[in-house]
Amino acid sequence: MATEAHGAEHAAESGGLVFHPMDQFIVKPLFGGDTLAWYTPTNAALWMGLSVVAIIVLLVMGSSRRAVVPTRMQSVAEMAYGFIHKMVVDICGKEGVKFFPYVMTLFMFIVSANFLGLLPLSFSTTSHFAVTVVLALLVFLSVTILGFVKNGAGFLGLFWVSSAPLPLRPILAIIELISYFVRPVSHSIRLAGNLMAGHAVIKVFAGFAALTVVSPVSVLAITAMYGLEVLVAFIQAYVFTILTCVYLKDALHPSH
């Protein structure tokens, strides 16, 4: 830590830019100080709140007039609604439509947080495992509880591959059980890991922008990575949502 601080001071004194790839992921209090408690307003809480505000502006205010010729904001809101509704129906069937509000809420929060995290000086909340793990655990617990409430002991049929030869079924049941409990881990790491990696790579390229020789290449690399990050921001929200629908389908129809 002392070496890093000394290096940062030296770079600042020499007029160079000081970048650290991971400093954009540090949770800090909004009103100064270094003490963090459960009630401390932080930059993470601020940007999660802004994500909620962005959703309200888009879905509530944007579609409040319900014009025959929709505005751009209303068109985006209707496209998002139709996109997720079709996803739920295609994967879960008509029985899954009752869970559409939950799936829609997940998608809108994640995609809003992802895109807000691309703004300069912003904080990417979905690049933190503390956020994505909670979202993944909520999906995991909701799906598991729903599976047992709806199917009872029949939900265990999800782990029993009846189409396989009988001697292999116990082995496959163990594998299925392990993969089921790994779901929240892969569900959360995939989202946070991809966003964190992309943001860190952009920050690394930005660190080379101060060098005149490689500055043009650095700017081109940053532009290309930023374009890729825009694509990743949507794709990761889509992947998280479609996996939620797949897990929901398993709870509604658990038999292999």
N, C-alpha and C positions, 0 to 999 in steps of 0.2 A: 504494500500500500504506500509506504514512504517513497519507494522508487518511482511508482506511478505518479505520485503527487509532484515529486521533484522533476520528473520528465515533463509533466504538464506545465509547470511553472517555467521551465526552461524554454519550452516551445512558445508559450505566451510572450515571454520576454523577447524572444527573437522575432516576433511578429508573425509567426506561423499559426495555422489553424490547429485547434486541439479537438480531436475526435476520439471517442471510445465507442466501439461497436455496440456495447451493451448499456450505455448510459441512458438510452431512451426507454429502457424497460424498468428503471428504478422508480419505485413508488415513493412519492414525497408528499409531505403535508402541504396543503394549499397556502397556509398562512404563516409560513416560516417555522423554524425550530426543527429538531431532529427526532423528537419523540413521537412514536406512532402508537396509538391505542385503537380499540375497536370503534370508538366514537370520533376519531380524528378525520376531518375532511381531507381527502387526498386527491391527487391528480387522477387516479384510477376511478374514484367515485364520480369525479366531475365529468369525465369522458363517458362513463356509463350512463350518467344522467343526460348528457347531450345526445347519446344514442336514442334514449327513450323520447326525448324532445323531437328528434328528427323523425322518428316513427309516427308520432302524433301529428306533426306537421304534414307528413306525406299522406297518411291513411285517413286521418280525421278531417283536417282542414282542406287537404287537397281534393277530397271527394265529397265535401259537404254540399256543394251546389248541385252535383249530379247533372251536369249539363248534357244535353243531347249531343252537342259537339264538344267532346271533353278537352280540357286544357292539358298541357303537357304533364302537370303534376297528377291530374286525375288519370291520365292514360297510364302513367307509371304505376300508380296504385292499383288500377284494374288489371294491368299485366301481372303484377306481383300476386294479386289475389287469385287470378285464373291459373297462373303457373303452379302455385303451391296446391291449389284445390285439385287440379288435374293429377299432380304427383300423388297426392293422398289417395284419390280414387283408383288410379292405375295400380298402385302397389297394395293398398289395404282393402280395396273394394268399397262398396257403398257403406259397409258397416264402420269403416274408419272415418267417415265424414264427421261424426260427432267429435272426433279428436282434432279436426282441422284447426280450430282456434289455437290450440297448444302448439301444433307444428308451425303454423303461420307466425306465431309470436317468436318462436325459436329462430326461424329463418330471418325475420325482419331485424331482430336484435343483433344477430351475428353479422349479417351483411351490412347493417348500419355501422356497427362498431368497426368492422374491417375497413370500410371506406373512409370513415372519419380518422382512422389511424394512419391514413395516407397523407393527411394534411400536414403542412410544415408546422413544427413545434407542437404536434399533437401527441397523444398517448394511446398506444394500441392496446386496449384492454383484453382483446381476444388473443394476444400473444402471451398472456400470463396463464400459467397452469392453474392458478387459484380460481380463475374465472371459468376456464374450459372444463376443469375437473368437476366443478359444481354443476355445470350444465349437463355434462355426460352422466353424472351420478343421478341427477333428477330424471333423465331419460331412463336410465337403467332401473331405478327403483319404481318409477311409474309403470314401466312395461312389465316388470316382474309382479308387482301387486295386481295389475290388471289381468295378467295371465292366470294367476291363481284364483282371483275373484270370479272371473268369467268361466274358467274351465275346471277349477278345483284341482284334483290330483291329475287330471288329464293334461295339465300343462307340462307335466314331466315327460309326456310323449315327444316333446321337442328334442329330448336327449336320446330317445330310443329310435334308432334307424331300423324300422321294421322291414325295409326292402333289402337289407344286407343279410348275408348268411348268419345263422344263429350263433355260431361260435365267435363271430366278429362283433356282434352287437354290444356286449359288455365293454369291449375295448373302445369301440366308437362312442359309447355313452360317456366314458371318461373323457375322451377327447372333446366331445361336444360340451361337456360340463365345464372343462377348463376354458374352452374358447368363449363360452357364455360369460364367465366372470372376467375375462380379459377385455370384453367389449368396452367398458368405461375407460380403460387405459388407452386403448387404440383410438377410441372416439375423441378423447380429449387431447392426446399427444399429437394426433394428425393435424388438428386445427392450430393449436398453439405453436407447434414446431415449424410448420410451413411459414406462418406469418413472422415468427421471430427470425428465422433464417433469412428471409427476403429482406427484412428491415436492416438486419445486421450487415448483409452484403452491400446494400446501398450506402450504409454509413462507412464501410471500409473503402469503397470507391470514392466517397466524398473526401476522405482523408488524403487521397492522392491529388485532389484538385488544386492544392496549394503549390504543387510542383509544376513549374512552367512547362517542362519537357513533356510530361504525361497528362497535362491538364485537359487537352482536347479529347484524348482517349477516355479519360475519367468521366468527362461530361457525357460522352456518348454511351458509356457503360451505365451511368446512372439513369439516363433516359430510357435505355433498353430495359433495365431492371425495374424501373418504375412502371413501365407499360406492362411488364410481366406481373408485377405486384397487383395492378388493377385487375388483371385476369384472375390471379390467385385469390384475391379478396372475394370475388363472386363464387369461384369454383369451390373453395373451402366451405363457404356457407351452404352451397348446394349439396356437397358431399355429406356434411353434418346432418342436413335435413333429410336427405334420401336414406341415410343409414337409420335415422330415427323412424322413418316410415317402414323400413324393412324390419326393425325390431318390433314395431307396433304390429305388423302383420304376423310375426311369430307369436305374439301374445293372443291375437284374435284367432289364429289358426295354427295351433302348435304342432299338430301331427306332421310327420315327414311323409 
